[in-house]
Amino acid sequence: MLASDTQVSQDIVLTSLDGDEVAIKANEKPLVLYFFAPWCQICHMSIGNLQSIYEKNSDIDVIAVALDFTEQDEVLRFTKQHQLTFPVVYGNERIKQELMVSGYPSYYVLNEDNNVESKSMGYSTELGIYLRAL
């Protein structure tokens, strides 16, 4: 897993489920990057906690990055099943390698300078995600 205080390239742009380009960079507030795979059972269990945080806290941005899927429909089904309202993008090998994502789910919190403030892997409670993002 990537070391804290590492700066993430600010030129990473991924495609959303709607076909829009989404820049992977924090702005005025912390950005929680949630890396998941549609087949990951722990991702299915934890994504609701992330959705809840997003709905309750306007001081945190969230982008979910799908990796290790075989068809885009898998990602669409995952998103619909969990009624996600934050941006979901299709990941690629570049971001997976740059952030050294090695398991799912993985959480990275980026500050306004796009530095990794905190990171974790595995199930996390709503409170756990929120505290990492502060």
CNS distance restraints for C-alpha pairs under 8 A (distance, minus, plus):
assign (resid   1 and name CA) (resid  99 and name CA) 7.04 0.50 0.50
assign (resid   1 and name CA) (resid 100 and name CA) 5.10 0.50 0.50
assign (resid   1 and name CA) (resid 101 and name CA) 6.04 0.50 0.50
assign (resid   1 and name CA) (resid 102 and name CA) 6.65 0.50 0.50
assign (resid   2 and name CA) (resid   6 and name CA) 7.34 0.50 0.50
assign (resid   2 and name CA) (resid  99 and name CA) 5.49 0.50 0.50
assign (resid   2 and name CA) (resid 100 and name CA) 5.47 0.50 0.50
assign (resid   2 and name CA) (resid 101 and name CA) 7.68 0.50 0.50
assign (resid   3 and name CA) (resid 116 and name CA) 7.62 0.50 0.50
assign (resid   4 and name CA) (resid 115 and name CA) 7.62 0.50 0.50
assign (resid   4 and name CA) (resid 116 and name CA) 5.12 0.50 0.50
assign (resid   4 and name CA) (resid 117 and name CA) 5.72 0.50 0.50
assign (resid   4 and name CA) (resid 118 and name CA) 5.93 0.50 0.50
assign (resid   4 and name CA) (resid 119 and name CA) 7.26 0.50 0.50
assign (resid   5 and name CA) (resid 115 and name CA) 5.29 0.50 0.50
assign (resid   5 and name CA) (resid 116 and name CA) 4.96 0.50 0.50
assign (resid   5 and name CA) (resid 117 and name CA) 5.90 0.50 0.50
assign (resid   6 and name CA) (resid 115 and name CA) 5.33 0.50 0.50
assign (resid   6 and name CA) (resid 116 and name CA) 5.46 0.50 0.50
assign (resid   7 and name CA) (resid 113 and name CA) 7.50 0.50 0.50
assign (resid   7 and name CA) (resid 114 and name CA) 5.61 0.50 0.50
assign (resid   7 and name CA) (resid 115 and name CA) 4.11 0.50 0.50
assign (resid   7 and name CA) (resid 116 and name CA) 6.27 0.50 0.50
assign (resid   8 and name CA) (resid  25 and name CA) 7.99 0.50 0.50
assign (resid   8 and name CA) (resid  98 and name CA) 7.59 0.50 0.50
assign (resid   8 and name CA) (resid  99 and name CA) 7.53 0.50 0.50
assign (resid   8 and name CA) (resid 114 and name CA) 5.62 0.50 0.50
assign (resid   8 and name CA) (resid 115 and name CA) 6.02 0.50 0.50
assign (resid   8 and name CA) (resid 116 and name CA) 7.20 0.50 0.50
assign (resid   9 and name CA) (resid 114 and name CA) 7.63 0.50 0.50
assign (resid  10 and name CA) (resid  23 and name CA) 7.63 0.50 0.50
assign (resid  10 and name CA) (resid  24 and name CA) 6.76 0.50 0.50
assign (resid  10 and name CA) (resid  25 and name CA) 5.88 0.50 0.50
assign (resid  10 and name CA) (resid 114 and name CA) 7.09 0.50 0.50
assign (resid  11 and name CA) (resid  23 and name CA) 7.13 0.50 0.50
assign (resid  11 and name CA) (resid  24 and name CA) 7.59 0.50 0.50
assign (resid  12 and name CA) (resid  23 and name CA) 5.96 0.50 0.50
assign (resid  12 and name CA) (resid  24 and name CA) 5.61 0.50 0.50
assign (resid  12 and name CA) (resid  25 and name CA) 7.92 0.50 0.50
assign (resid  12 and name CA) (resid  95 and name CA) 7.47 0.50 0.50
assign (resid  13 and name CA) (resid  21 and name CA) 6.17 0.50 0.50
assign (resid  13 and name CA) (resid  22 and name CA) 5.39 0.50 0.50
assign (resid  13 and name CA) (resid  23 and name CA) 4.39 0.50 0.50
assign (resid  13 and name CA) (resid  24 and name CA) 5.95 0.50 0.50
assign (resid  14 and name CA) (resid  21 and name CA) 5.67 0.50 0.50
assign (resid  14 and name CA) (resid  22 and name CA) 5.31 0.50 0.50
assign (resid  14 and name CA) (resid  23 and name CA) 6.52 0.50 0.50
assign (resid  14 and name CA) (resid  24 and name CA) 7.33 0.50 0.50
assign (resid  14 and name CA) (resid  89 and name CA) 6.15 0.50 0.50
assign (resid  14 and name CA) (resid  90 and name CA) 6.38 0.50 0.50
assign (resid  14 and name CA) (resid  91 and name CA) 6.48 0.50 0.50
assign (resid  14 and name CA) (resid  92 and name CA) 7.96 0.50 0.50
assign (resid  15 and name CA) (resid  19 and name CA) 5.59 0.50 0.50
assign (resid  15 and name CA) (resid  20 and name CA) 5.55 0.50 0.50
assign (resid  15 and name CA) (resid  21 and name CA) 4.71 0.50 0.50
assign (resid  15 and name CA) (resid  22 and name CA) 6.01 0.50 0.50
assign (resid  15 and name CA) (resid  89 and name CA) 5.39 0.50 0.50
assign (resid  15 and name CA) (resid  90 and name CA) 5.74 0.50 0.50
assign (resid  15 and name CA) (resid  91 and name CA) 7.86 0.50 0.50
assign (resid  16 and name CA) (resid  20 and name CA) 5.20 0.50 0.50
assign (resid  16 and name CA) (resid  21 and name CA) 6.22 0.50 0.50
assign (resid  16 and name CA) (resid  22 and name CA) 6.53 0.50 0.50
assign (resid  16 and name CA) (resid  87 and name CA) 6.94 0.50 0.50
assign (resid  16 and name CA) (resid  88 and name CA) 5.74 0.50 0.50
assign (resid  16 and name CA) (resid  89 and name CA) 4.07 0.50 0.50
assign (resid  16 and name CA) (resid  90 and name CA) 6.22 0.50 0.50
assign (resid  17 and name CA) (resid  76 and name CA) 7.21 0.50 0.50
assign (resid  17 and name CA) (resid  88 and name CA) 6.38 0.50 0.50
assign (resid  17 and name CA) (resid  89 and name CA) 5.94 0.50 0.50
assign (resid  17 and name CA) (resid  90 and name CA) 7.12 0.50 0.50
assign (resid  22 and name CA) (resid  89 and name CA) 7.54 0.50 0.50
assign (resid  25 and name CA) (resid  31 and name CA) 7.41 0.50 0.50
assign (resid  25 and name CA) (resid 110 and name CA) 7.59 0.50 0.50
assign (resid  25 and name CA) (resid 112 and name CA) 7.86 0.50 0.50
assign (resid  25 and name CA) (resid 114 and name CA) 5.83 0.50 0.50
assign (resid  26 and name CA) (resid  30 and name CA) 6.10 0.50 0.50
assign (resid  26 and name CA) (resid  31 and name CA) 5.21 0.50 0.50
assign (resid  26 and name CA) (resid  61 and name CA) 7.84 0.50 0.50
assign (resid  26 and name CA) (resid 110 and name CA) 6.13 0.50 0.50
assign (resid  26 and name CA) (resid 111 and name CA) 6.02 0.50 0.50
assign (resid  26 and name CA) (resid 112 and name CA) 5.04 0.50 0.50
assign (resid  26 and name CA) (resid 113 and name CA) 7.09 0.50 0.50
assign (resid  26 and name CA) (resid 114 and name CA) 5.70 0.50 0.50
assign (resid  27 and name CA) (resid  31 and name CA) 7.78 0.50 0.50
assign (resid  27 and name CA) (resid 111 and name CA) 7.81 0.50 0.50
assign (resid  27 and name CA) (resid 112 and name CA) 5.17 0.50 0.50
assign (resid  28 and name CA) (resid 112 and name CA) 5.73 0.50 0.50
assign (resid  29 and name CA) (resid  59 and name CA) 6.01 0.50 0.50
assign (resid  29 and name CA) (resid  60 and name CA) 5.79 0.50 0.50
assign (resid  29 and name CA) (resid  61 and name CA) 6.75 0.50 0.50
assign (resid  29 and name CA) (resid 111 and name CA) 6.90 0.50 0.50
assign (resid  29 and name CA) (resid 112 and name CA) 6.32 0.50 0.50
assign (resid  30 and name CA) (resid  59 and name CA) 7.42 0.50 0.50
assign (resid  30 and name CA) (resid  60 and name CA) 5.35 0.50 0.50
assign (resid  30 and name CA) (resid  61 and name CA) 6.16 0.50 0.50
assign (resid  30 and name CA) (resid 109 and name CA) 6.46 0.50 0.50
assign (resid  30 and name CA) (resid 110 and name CA) 5.67 0.50 0.50
assign (resid  30 and name CA) (resid 111 and name CA) 4.95 0.50 0.50
assign (resid  30 and name CA) (resid 112 and name CA) 6.51 0.50 0.50
assign (resid  30 and name CA) (resid 133 and name CA) 6.31 0.50 0.50
assign (resid  30 and name CA) (resid 134 and name CA) 7.55 0.50 0.50
assign (resid  31 and name CA) (resid  60 and name CA) 6.11 0.50 0.50
assign (resid  31 and name CA) (resid  61 and name CA) 4.65 0.50 0.50
assign (resid  31 and name CA) (resid  62 and name CA) 5.58 0.50 0.50
assign (resid  31 and name CA) (resid  63 and name CA) 7.38 0.50 0.50
assign (resid  31 and name CA) (resid 109 and name CA) 5.51 0.50 0.50
assign (resid  31 and name CA) (resid 110 and name CA) 5.10 0.50 0.50
assign (resid  31 and name CA) (resid 111 and name CA) 6.64 0.50 0.50
assign (resid  31 and name CA) (resid 133 and name CA) 7.63 0.50 0.50
assign (resid  32 and name CA) (resid  60 and name CA) 7.29 0.50 0.50
assign (resid  32 and name CA) (resid  61 and name CA) 6.14 0.50 0.50
assign (resid  32 and name CA) (resid  62 and name CA) 4.75 0.50 0.50
assign (resid  32 and name CA) (resid  63 and name CA) 6.38 0.50 0.50
assign (resid  32 and name CA) (resid 107 and name CA) 6.65 0.50 0.50
assign (resid  32 and name CA) (resid 108 and name CA) 5.71 0.50 0.50
assign (resid  32 and name CA) (resid 109 and name CA) 4.53 0.50 0.50
assign (resid  32 and name CA) (resid 110 and name CA) 6.52 0.50 0.50
assign (resid  32 and name CA) (resid 133 and name CA) 6.85 0.50 0.50
assign (resid  33 and name CA) (resid  62 and name CA) 6.06 0.50 0.50
assign (resid  33 and name CA) (resid  63 and name CA) 5.15 0.50 0.50
assign (resid  33 and name CA) (resid  64 and name CA) 5.81 0.50 0.50
assign (resid  33 and name CA) (resid  65 and name CA) 6.95 0.50 0.50
assign (resid  33 and name CA) (resid 106 and name CA) 7.99 0.50 0.50
assign (resid  33 and name CA) (resid 107 and name CA) 5.65 0.50 0.50
assign (resid  33 and name CA) (resid 108 and name CA) 5.07 0.50 0.50
assign (resid  33 and name CA) (resid 109 and name CA) 6.25 0.50 0.50
assign (resid  33 and name CA) (resid 110 and name CA) 7.72 0.50 0.50
assign (resid  34 and name CA) (resid  62 and name CA) 7.48 0.50 0.50
assign (resid  34 and name CA) (resid  63 and name CA) 6.32 0.50 0.50
assign (resid  34 and name CA) (resid  64 and name CA) 4.58 0.50 0.50
assign (resid  34 and name CA) (resid  65 and name CA) 5.92 0.50 0.50
assign (resid  34 and name CA) (resid 105 and name CA) 6.74 0.50 0.50
assign (resid  34 and name CA) (resid 106 and name CA) 5.81 0.50 0.50
assign (resid  34 and name CA) (resid 107 and name CA) 4.76 0.50 0.50
assign (resid  34 and name CA) (resid 108 and name CA) 6.68 0.50 0.50
assign (resid  35 and name CA) (resid  64 and name CA) 5.92 0.50 0.50
assign (resid  35 and name CA) (resid  65 and name CA) 4.77 0.50 0.50
assign (resid  35 and name CA) (resid  66 and name CA) 5.99 0.50 0.50
assign (resid  35 and name CA) (resid  67 and name CA) 6.90 0.50 0.50
assign (resid  35 and name CA) (resid 101 and name CA) 7.71 0.50 0.50
assign (resid  35 and name CA) (resid 104 and name CA) 6.47 0.50 0.50
assign (resid  35 and name CA) (resid 105 and name CA) 5.49 0.50 0.50
assign (resid  35 and name CA) (resid 106 and name CA) 5.05 0.50 0.50
assign (resid  35 and name CA) (resid 107 and name CA) 6.40 0.50 0.50
assign (resid  36 and name CA) (resid  40 and name CA) 7.13 0.50 0.50
assign (resid  36 and name CA) (resid  43 and name CA) 6.10 0.50 0.50
assign (resid  36 and name CA) (resid  64 and name CA) 7.26 0.50 0.50
assign (resid  36 and name CA) (resid  65 and name CA) 6.29 0.50 0.50
assign (resid  36 and name CA) (resid  66 and name CA) 5.18 0.50 0.50
assign (resid  36 and name CA) (resid  67 and name CA) 6.06 0.50 0.50
assign (resid  36 and name CA) (resid 104 and name CA) 5.30 0.50 0.50
assign (resid  36 and name CA) (resid 105 and name CA) 4.85 0.50 0.50
assign (resid  36 and name CA) (resid 106 and name CA) 6.87 0.50 0.50
assign (resid  37 and name CA) (resid  43 and name CA) 7.13 0.50 0.50
assign (resid  37 and name CA) (resid  66 and name CA) 5.60 0.50 0.50
assign (resid  37 and name CA) (resid  67 and name CA) 5.26 0.50 0.50
assign (resid  37 and name CA) (resid  68 and name CA) 5.72 0.50 0.50
assign (resid  37 and name CA) (resid  69 and name CA) 6.32 0.50 0.50
assign (resid  37 and name CA) (resid 104 and name CA) 6.66 0.50 0.50
assign (resid  37 and name CA) (resid 105 and name CA) 7.48 0.50 0.50
assign (resid  38 and name CA) (resid  43 and name CA) 7.50 0.50 0.50
assign (resid  38 and name CA) (resid  44 and name CA) 7.80 0.50 0.50
assign (resid  38 and name CA) (resid  66 and name CA) 7.26 0.50 0.50
assign (resid  38 and name CA) (resid  68 and name CA) 7.99 0.50 0.50
assign (resid  38 and name CA) (resid  69 and name CA) 6.60 0.50 0.50
assign (resid  38 and name CA) (resid  74 and name CA) 6.14 0.50 0.50
assign (resid  38 and name CA) (resid  75 and name CA) 5.87 0.50 0.50
assign (resid  38 and name CA) (resid  78 and name CA) 5.93 0.50 0.50
assign (resid  39 and name CA) (resid  69 and name CA) 7.83 0.50 0.50
assign (resid  40 and name CA) (resid  44 and name CA) 6.58 0.50 0.50
assign (resid  40 and name CA) (resid 104 and name CA) 6.82 0.50 0.50
assign (resid  40 and name CA) (resid 105 and name CA) 7.74 0.50 0.50
assign (resid  41 and name CA) (resid  45 and name CA) 6.38 0.50 0.50
assign (resid  42 and name CA) (resid  46 and name CA) 6.11 0.50 0.50
assign (resid  42 and name CA) (resid 104 and name CA) 7.44 0.50 0.50
assign (resid  42 and name CA) (resid 105 and name CA) 6.92 0.50 0.50
assign (resid  42 and name CA) (resid 122 and name CA) 6.99 0.50 0.50
assign (resid  42 and name CA) (resid 123 and name CA) 6.10 0.50 0.50
assign (resid  43 and name CA) (resid  47 and name CA) 5.77 0.50 0.50
assign (resid  43 and name CA) (resid 104 and name CA) 6.70 0.50 0.50
assign (resid  43 and name CA) (resid 105 and name CA) 5.45 0.50 0.50
assign (resid  43 and name CA) (resid 123 and name CA) 7.41 0.50 0.50
assign (resid  44 and name CA) (resid  48 and name CA) 7.75 0.50 0.50
assign (resid  44 and name CA) (resid  82 and name CA) 7.96 0.50 0.50
assign (resid  45 and name CA) (resid 123 and name CA) 7.53 0.50 0.50
assign (resid  46 and name CA) (resid  50 and name CA) 6.93 0.50 0.50
assign (resid  46 and name CA) (resid 123 and name CA) 5.74 0.50 0.50
assign (resid  46 and name CA) (resid 124 and name CA) 6.32 0.50 0.50
assign (resid  46 and name CA) (resid 125 and name CA) 7.13 0.50 0.50
assign (resid  47 and name CA) (resid  51 and name CA) 6.27 0.50 0.50
assign (resid  47 and name CA) (resid  82 and name CA) 7.41 0.50 0.50
assign (resid  48 and name CA) (resid  52 and name CA) 6.13 0.50 0.50
assign (resid  48 and name CA) (resid  82 and name CA) 6.87 0.50 0.50
assign (resid  49 and name CA) (resid  53 and name CA) 6.33 0.50 0.50
assign (resid  49 and name CA) (resid 124 and name CA) 7.68 0.50 0.50
assign (resid  49 and name CA) (resid 125 and name CA) 6.09 0.50 0.50
assign (resid  49 and name CA) (resid 126 and name CA) 4.57 0.50 0.50
assign (resid  49 and name CA) (resid 129 and name CA) 7.91 0.50 0.50
assign (resid  50 and name CA) (resid  54 and name CA) 6.24 0.50 0.50
assign (resid  50 and name CA) (resid 126 and name CA) 6.37 0.50 0.50
assign (resid  50 and name CA) (resid 129 and name CA) 7.11 0.50 0.50
assign (resid  51 and name CA) (resid  55 and name CA) 6.26 0.50 0.50
assign (resid  51 and name CA) (resid  84 and name CA) 6.37 0.50 0.50
assign (resid  51 and name CA) (resid  85 and name CA) 7.31 0.50 0.50
assign (resid  51 and name CA) (resid  86 and name CA) 7.47 0.50 0.50
assign (resid  52 and name CA) (resid  56 and name CA) 6.22 0.50 0.50
assign (resid  52 and name CA) (resid 126 and name CA) 7.15 0.50 0.50
assign (resid  53 and name CA) (resid  57 and name CA) 5.89 0.50 0.50
assign (resid  53 and name CA) (resid 126 and name CA) 6.33 0.50 0.50
assign (resid  53 and name CA) (resid 129 and name CA) 7.74 0.50 0.50
assign (resid  53 and name CA) (resid 130 and name CA) 6.70 0.50 0.50
assign (resid  54 and name CA) (resid  58 and name CA) 7.04 0.50 0.50
assign (resid  54 and name CA) (resid  60 and name CA) 6.90 0.50 0.50
assign (resid  54 and name CA) (resid  61 and name CA) 7.15 0.50 0.50
assign (resid  54 and name CA) (resid  62 and name CA) 6.76 0.50 0.50
assign (resid  54 and name CA) (resid  86 and name CA) 7.24 0.50 0.50
assign (resid  60 and name CA) (resid 133 and name CA) 7.25 0.50 0.50
assign (resid  62 and name CA) (resid  86 and name CA) 6.18 0.50 0.50
assign (resid  62 and name CA) (resid  87 and name CA) 6.98 0.50 0.50
assign (resid  63 and name CA) (resid  86 and name CA) 6.35 0.50 0.50
assign (resid  63 and name CA) (resid  87 and name CA) 5.09 0.50 0.50
assign (resid  63 and name CA) (resid  88 and name CA) 5.80 0.50 0.50
assign (resid  63 and name CA) (resid  89 and name CA) 7.34 0.50 0.50
assign (resid  64 and name CA) (resid  86 and name CA) 7.55 0.50 0.50
assign (resid  64 and name CA) (resid  87 and name CA) 6.34 0.50 0.50
assign (resid  64 and name CA) (resid  88 and name CA) 4.65 0.50 0.50
assign (resid  64 and name CA) (resid  89 and name CA) 6.26 0.50 0.50
assign (resid  65 and name CA) (resid  88 and name CA) 5.92 0.50 0.50
assign (resid  65 and name CA) (resid  89 and name CA) 5.05 0.50 0.50
assign (resid  65 and name CA) (resid  90 and name CA) 5.86 0.50 0.50
assign (resid  65 and name CA) (resid  91 and name CA) 5.36 0.50 0.50
assign (resid  66 and name CA) (resid  75 and name CA) 6.82 0.50 0.50
assign (resid  66 and name CA) (resid  88 and name CA) 7.29 0.50 0.50
assign (resid  66 and name CA) (resid  89 and name CA) 6.21 0.50 0.50
assign (resid  66 and name CA) (resid  90 and name CA) 5.08 0.50 0.50
assign (resid  66 and name CA) (resid  91 and name CA) 5.27 0.50 0.50
assign (resid  67 and name CA) (resid  90 and name CA) 6.81 0.50 0.50
assign (resid  67 and name CA) (resid  91 and name CA) 5.27 0.50 0.50
assign (resid  67 and name CA) (resid  92 and name CA) 6.76 0.50 0.50
assign (resid  67 and name CA) (resid  96 and name CA) 7.79 0.50 0.50
assign (resid  69 and name CA) (resid  74 and name CA) 6.83 0.50 0.50
assign (resid  69 and name CA) (resid  75 and name CA) 7.34 0.50 0.50
assign (resid  70 and name CA) (resid  74 and name CA) 7.48 0.50 0.50
assign (resid  71 and name CA) (resid  75 and name CA) 7.47 0.50 0.50
assign (resid  72 and name CA) (resid  76 and name CA) 6.45 0.50 0.50
assign (resid  72 and name CA) (resid  90 and name CA) 7.98 0.50 0.50
assign (resid  73 and name CA) (resid  77 and name CA) 6.06 0.50 0.50
assign (resid  74 and name CA) (resid  78 and name CA) 6.28 0.50 0.50
assign (resid  75 and name CA) (resid  79 and name CA) 6.17 0.50 0.50
assign (resid  76 and name CA) (resid  80 and name CA) 6.15 0.50 0.50
assign (resid  77 and name CA) (resid  81 and name CA) 5.89 0.50 0.50
assign (resid  78 and name CA) (resid  82 and name CA) 6.33 0.50 0.50
assign (resid  79 and name CA) (resid  83 and name CA) 5.89 0.50 0.50
assign (resid  79 and name CA) (resid  84 and name CA) 5.49 0.50 0.50
assign (resid  79 and name CA) (resid  88 and name CA) 7.78 0.50 0.50
assign (resid  80 and name CA) (resid  84 and name CA) 6.73 0.50 0.50
assign (resid  91 and name CA) (resid  95 and name CA) 6.77 0.50 0.50
assign (resid  91 and name CA) (resid  96 and name CA) 7.38 0.50 0.50
assign (resid  92 and name CA) (resid  96 and name CA) 6.35 0.50 0.50
assign (resid  93 and name CA) (resid  97 and name CA) 5.90 0.50 0.50
assign (resid  94 and name CA) (resid  98 and name CA) 5.97 0.50 0.50
assign (resid  95 and name CA) (resid  99 and name CA) 5.96 0.50 0.50
assign (resid  95 and name CA) (resid 100 and name CA) 7.98 0.50 0.50
assign (resid  96 and name CA) (resid 100 and name CA) 5.70 0.50 0.50
assign (resid  96 and name CA) (resid 101 and name CA) 5.19 0.50 0.50
assign (resid  97 and name CA) (resid 101 and name CA) 6.58 0.50 0.50
assign (resid 101 and name CA) (resid 106 and name CA) 6.91 0.50 0.50
assign (resid 103 and name CA) (resid 121 and name CA) 6.80 0.50 0.50
assign (resid 103 and name CA) (resid 122 and name CA) 7.74 0.50 0.50
assign (resid 104 and name CA) (resid 121 and name CA) 6.41 0.50 0.50
assign (resid 104 and name CA) (resid 122 and name CA) 6.14 0.50 0.50
assign (resid 105 and name CA) (resid 121 and name CA) 5.68 0.50 0.50
assign (resid 105 and name CA) (resid 122 and name CA) 5.26 0.50 0.50
assign (resid 105 and name CA) (resid 123 and name CA) 6.99 0.50 0.50
assign (resid 106 and name CA) (resid 119 and name CA) 7.31 0.50 0.50
assign (resid 106 and name CA) (resid 120 and name CA) 5.76 0.50 0.50
assign (resid 106 and name CA) (resid 121 and name CA) 4.23 0.50 0.50
assign (resid 106 and name CA) (resid 122 and name CA) 6.35 0.50 0.50
assign (resid 107 and name CA) (resid 119 and name CA) 5.33 0.50 0.50
assign (resid 107 and name CA) (resid 120 and name CA) 5.25 0.50 0.50
assign (resid 107 and name CA) (resid 121 and name CA) 6.14 0.50 0.50
assign (resid 108 and name CA) (resid 116 and name CA) 6.51 0.50 0.50
assign (resid 108 and name CA) (resid 117 and name CA) 7.52 0.50 0.50
assign (resid 108 and name CA) (resid 118 and name CA) 5.90 0.50 0.50
assign (resid 108 and name CA) (resid 119 and name CA) 4.40 0.50 0.50
assign (resid 108 and name CA) (resid 120 and name CA) 6.78 0.50 0.50
assign (resid 109 and name CA) (resid 116 and name CA) 5.73 0.50 0.50
assign (resid 109 and name CA) (resid 117 and name CA) 5.44 0.50 0.50
assign (resid 109 and name CA) (resid 118 and name CA) 5.28 0.50 0.50
assign (resid 109 and name CA) (resid 119 and name CA) 6.27 0.50 0.50
assign (resid 109 and name CA) (resid 132 and name CA) 7.15 0.50 0.50
assign (resid 109 and name CA) (resid 133 and name CA) 5.89 0.50 0.50
assign (resid 110 and name CA) (resid 114 and name CA) 5.12 0.50 0.50
assign (resid 110 and name CA) (resid 115 and name CA) 5.24 0.50 0.50
assign (resid 110 and name CA) (resid 116 and name CA) 4.61 0.50 0.50
assign (resid 110 and name CA) (resid 117 and name CA) 5.57 0.50 0.50
assign (resid 110 and name CA) (resid 118 and name CA) 7.51 0.50 0.50
assign (resid 111 and name CA) (resid 115 and name CA) 5.51 0.50 0.50
assign (resid 111 and name CA) (resid 116 and name CA) 6.65 0.50 0.50
assign (resid 111 and name CA) (resid 117 and name CA) 6.27 0.50 0.50
assign (resid 118 and name CA) (resid 132 and name CA) 6.30 0.50 0.50
assign (resid 118 and name CA) (resid 133 and name CA) 7.64 0.50 0.50
assign (resid 119 and name CA) (resid 132 and name CA) 7.80 0.50 0.50
assign (resid 124 and name CA) (resid 128 and name CA) 5.73 0.50 0.50
assign (resid 124 and name CA) (resid 129 and name CA) 6.26 0.50 0.50
assign (resid 125 and name CA) (resid 129 and name CA) 6.30 0.50 0.50
assign (resid 126 and name CA) (resid 130 and name CA) 6.25 0.50 0.50
assign (resid 127 and name CA) (resid 131 and name CA) 6.06 0.50 0.50
assign (resid 128 and name CA) (resid 132 and name CA) 6.32 0.50 0.50
assign (resid 129 and name CA) (resid 133 and name CA) 6.39 0.50 0.50
assign (resid 130 and name CA) (resid 134 and name CA) 6.55 0.50 0.50
